Each structure stands twice: as structure tokens, then as C-alpha cells.
Amino acid sequence: SNLSWTTTDDSLRHAFSAYGQVLDCIVMRDRDTGRSRGFGFVTYSTSQEADAAIAQFNEQELDGRRIKVNFANARTGGGGGGGGGTCTVIPLAEDRD
């Protein structure tokens, strides 16, 4: 979290692709205004890649903001796990606007 308002899906994907194969990448946006909500999700092909991204990118800077990277909370339901890993990029409380 703590993504810059200027961070896009593409720039997030570009930054996180250094740590593995990114299967999906999204910056969450306000449904009405389209403005970034300041966090996003990156899904890797393996949990090891997600671990590497968290270890290397947590509390680092992206687009001028220090970001927090951790595993996304598992959602219940859905099919069997494919062994991938999703990490979430969320704001650091002290950096919120």
C-alpha cells in the first residue's frame, strides 16, 4: 500500500516483474471517480516469487512513495490452489495523504 496516485497497472507490473512472472496486476480504483485508492495487488506464478518481491520491495520506494508489500489475505472459495502467490501493495499509515 501507499501507492502514488500516479502509479498505474503497467508501472506496478513493470516494477514487480523484476521478482518473477507476474500473472495479474491491478491498482485498485474508486468505482465512481476512477482515482487510485492507494493500493493494489500483484499475482505471481509461484509463492516463492511473491516471497522474493515482499522481501526485496517492502518499505522501498515506488513512484516517490515508500510502499508496504505483504501477502494478500486469502479469499475463501474458488478452485484449488495453483501454487501461486498474491502480494498486496498497501499504504504505510504514516505516509497517508
BELTAWO-V222774 format. One record per residue. N is the residue number from 1. RES is the residue in one small letter. PHI is phi in whole degrees, 0 to 359 (NA if undefined). PSI is psi in radians with two decimals (* if undefined). OMEGA is omega in degrees with one decimal (NA if undefined). Layout:
n & res & phi & psi & omega
N & RES & PHI & PSI & OMEGA
N & RES & PHI & PSI & OMEGA
This chain:
n & res & phi & psi & omega
1 & s & NA & 3.13 & -175.9
2 & n & 77 & 0.49 & 177.2
3 & l & 297 & 2.53 & 173.1
4 & s & 297 & 2.61 & 177.3
5 & w & 297 & -0.33 & -178.3
6 & t & 269 & -0.13 & 179.6
7 & t & 292 & 2.30 & 179.8
8 & t & 250 & 2.97 & 174.7
9 & d & 305 & -0.78 & -177.2
10 & d & 294 & -0.74 & -179.2
11 & s & 290 & -0.58 & 176.1
12 & l & 294 & -0.79 & 178.5
13 & r & 300 & -0.78 & -179.2
14 & h & 300 & -0.79 & -178.4
15 & a & 295 & -0.73 & -174.3
16 & f & 274 & -0.24 & 179.9
17 & s & 291 & -0.25 & 176.7
18 & a & 295 & -0.30 & -173.7
19 & y & 254 & -0.03 & 178.8
20 & g & 157 & -3.04 & -179.3
21 & q & 281 & 1.96 & 179.6
22 & v & 275 & 2.05 & 179.5
23 & l & 274 & -0.59 & -178.6
24 & d & 207 & 2.59 & -176.9
25 & c & 206 & 2.23 & -178.8
26 & i & 212 & 2.39 & 169.3
27 & v & 265 & 2.18 & -178.3
28 & m & 286 & 2.36 & -176.7
29 & r & 235 & 2.65 & 175.6
30 & d & 296 & 2.29 & -176.4
31 & r & 299 & -0.64 & -175.7
32 & d & 273 & -0.76 & -173.9
33 & t & 263 & -0.36 & -176.2
34 & g & 78 & 0.01 & -179.8
35 & r & 284 & 2.51 & 177.3
36 & s & 304 & 2.46 & 175.3
37 & r & 269 & 0.03 & 174.2
38 & g & 89 & 0.15 & 176.0
39 & f & 212 & 2.89 & -179.9
40 & g & 203 & -3.12 & -179.0
41 & f & 229 & 2.45 & 176.0
42 & v & 234 & 2.20 & 179.1
43 & t & 249 & 2.19 & 178.9
44 & y & 258 & 2.85 & 179.9
45 & s & 287 & -0.42 & 177.8
46 & t & 224 & 2.71 & 177.0
47 & s & 292 & -0.47 & 177.8
48 & q & 295 & -0.67 & 177.2
49 & e & 294 & -0.72 & 177.5
50 & a & 297 & -0.73 & 176.5
51 & d & 303 & -0.77 & -178.8
52 & a & 296 & -0.74 & 179.4
53 & a & 297 & -0.75 & 179.6
54 & i & 296 & -0.80 & -177.9
55 & a & 296 & -0.68 & -173.8
56 & q & 269 & -0.50 & -170.1
57 & f & 252 & -0.27 & -179.2
58 & n & 300 & 2.30 & 179.7
59 & e & 63 & 0.39 & 172.1
60 & q & 263 & 3.06 & -176.2
61 & e & 260 & 2.39 & 174.3
62 & l & 223 & 2.16 & 179.8
63 & d & 52 & 0.69 & 175.0
64 & g & 83 & 0.07 & 179.5
65 & r & 236 & 2.45 & 175.2
66 & r & 279 & 2.18 & -172.6
67 & i & 249 & 2.77 & 175.0
68 & k & 249 & 2.28 & -178.5
69 & v & 235 & 2.20 & 176.3
70 & n & 209 & 3.04 & 178.7
71 & f & 291 & 2.44 & 175.4
72 & a & 289 & 2.60 & 174.3
73 & n & 295 & 2.33 & -179.1
74 & a & 295 & 2.37 & 175.7
75 & r & 266 & 2.45 & 179.7
76 & t & 281 & 2.77 & 179.6
77 & g & 87 & -3.03 & 179.4
78 & g & 85 & 3.13 & -177.4
79 & g & 281 & -3.05 & 178.2
80 & g & 294 & 2.62 & -178.7
81 & g & 293 & 2.46 & 179.5
82 & g & 262 & 0.13 & 179.2
83 & g & 84 & 0.08 & 178.8
84 & g & 279 & -3.13 & 178.7
85 & g & 217 & 2.37 & 176.6
86 & t & 248 & 2.21 & 173.5
87 & c & 250 & 2.59 & 179.3
88 & t & 253 & 2.52 & 178.5
89 & v & 248 & 1.90 & -173.1
90 & i & 236 & 2.78 & -176.7
91 & p & 290 & 2.55 & 168.4
92 & l & 279 & 2.31 & -173.5
93 & a & 305 & -0.71 & -175.9
94 & e & 288 & -0.20 & -177.8
95 & d & 255 & 0.06 & -177.7
96 & r & 294 & 2.52 & 177.9
97 & d & 277 & * & NA
